[in-house]
Amino acid sequence: NAWTGGGDAVIVTRQRTEGVRRRFSLFVAPLAGGVPRALGPTRYDRYGATLSPEGGRLAFVSIETGRAEVFVAPADASDPRQASVGAGTSPVWARDGRALFSRNGDAVMSVAVGAGLRPSLAPPRLLFRGRFEEPARPDWPRNYDVAPDGRFLMISPDSLPGPTPLTLVVNWRELLTRTR
């Protein structure tokens, strides 16, 4: 899901099966080898992690409220606080770390984020709506990004070129002689 601040480890989503249910947990995996370490408790599904630009805060999706919501916590995932309301997926930090963007169905939301490891979180506000592609699975990383100037790169199914109709006329010379 993300590189750690020092670039010496990655944050990954681990999937395990419990009966017929898939469970998702966040882990830090050191690139030099060693045992991956769990980020926070694993009793709740957590996935889709992204580190803030300065590396001190972590945003991720958790199911601890009973539905997918975006949470913000220190980089070790301790003491998470809910940033989305009514559902949230695919968190993306603004390049300056002062805002966190997320998806809620066809809505793209923004939450203003204060400074520090336990920052203040403003209520989410709607930025825009549209038909945009969602990741195919909840544990896959987000499929949109935000440029440093605040512009969004989104994948729209309507913008993908579709097949162009082709009309094939067989025996066209015979059709010409019939129309004379």
N, C-alpha and C positions, 0 to 999 in steps of 0.2 A: 503493500500500500504506500509506503513512504520510506525515504532515507532518514536516518537519524541526523541530528545537527552536525555531528563530527564526520558523518559519512562512513563510519566504521561498522554500521549495522543497518538492517532494514526492519521495518515494522511489517509484519505479515499477518494475514488472517488464516487461522488454522481451522479446518473443518473436521468434525468428527461426527459419527453417527451414534445416536442413542436410540435403540429400537428402530422406529421408522422415521424419527426426526433427525434432521441435520442441525448441529450446533456449531456456532462460530465464535472464536475467541481471538484476541489480539496477542501477539508475541513479538518480542524483539529478538532477532536472529543475528548474532555477531558474524561479520563477514570472514573473520579469521578462524572461524570454527568455534566449537563449543556448543553448549546446550542452550537452545532458545529459552528465554525467560518470559513468563506470562505477564501481561500488562493488566493490572487490576484483577478483580475477581472474575472467575470464568463461569459463574452461575447464570449470568445473563448473556444472550447473544450480543457480540460486539464485532463490528467489521467496518470497512471503508475508512480507515484512519488516515489522517493527514496532519503533519506537523506545521505549526505556525512558522512564518519566515525566519524568526529569530531562534526557533527550535525549542522554546520553553513550554509551549502549550500544544495540546493534542486535541483534535476534533475527530469524532467518530460517530458511527451509528450504533445505537443500542436498542434492545427490545425490552428494557426493564420496565417500561410503563405499560407494556402489553401491545405496543405497536412500534414501528420504526420511528425513532426520534434522533436528532443530532444533539450530541453532548460536547461540552468543552471541559477539559481537565488539564492539570499539569502534565508534562511529558511522560510521567510514569503512570498516567491514567487514574491516579488517586483522586478522590473527592470530585467526581464529575458533576457538572451542572447542566441542566437541560437548556439548550439554546433554541430549539424549534418548538412550535406549538401546533398540535393537531396532525402531526406527521412530518417527517423530514428524512431525506437521504442525500447521499453524494456531497458531503461537505467539501468546500474549496475555500482556502484563505485568500483574502486580498493580499497583494504583494507587500503592503505596508503593515499587515497584521491587525489593522483596525476594524476589519469587517470579516464576517464569515458568511459565505453564500451556501445555499442548499436548495434541494428540489423538494417539492410537495406536489406530486402529480404533474399537472401542466404548469404549475407556478414555480418561478424562481424567486427565492426569498433572500433577504439580507438581514443580518444581525450586527449592529455596531458593537465592537468589543473594546473594552477599556484596556489599560496597560496592566502589567504584572501577571504573576502566575495564577492568581484567583481574580480575574478581571470582572468588571461589571459587564452585564449583557443586556443590551436594550431589547425591547420586544421586537419580534420579527416583523419585517415589513415587506410587502409584495413589491418586487421590482418589475416583473412582466410575466405574461403567460404565453404559452405557445405549445404546439405539438412538437416535442423533441424526443429523440430516442432516449431510452432508459437503458442502463446496463442489463444484460440478459439474466444475470443472477445477482442476488444481494451481496455476495462476497466479492464480486468483481469491482475493480476500481471505477471511479467516476468516468464519464465519457464526455465531459465538457471542461472548459478552462476559462480563466479570466486573465486578460492581458494586463500589463502594468498600468495602462491608461484607463482601465475599467471596462473595456469592451469585452463582450462574451463571445466565445467560440462554442456554438451549439450544433448538434447534428439534427437536421430536420428531415423527416422522411419525405416531405414534399419537394425538397431541393435535390433529391437524388434522381438522376435521369432514369426514366422508365423506358420500356421498349417503344420504339417508334413503329406505328402501324405500317405494314408493307402490303401493297395491293399487287397481286400477280394476275396478269391478264393472259390467259392461254388462248391460242388461236386468234390473236388480235387481228390478223389480216382478214380472216373470215368475217369478223365483226364489222370491219370497214366495208366490205363488199355488200353486206346485208343492209347497211344504213344508207346506201346510195339510192 
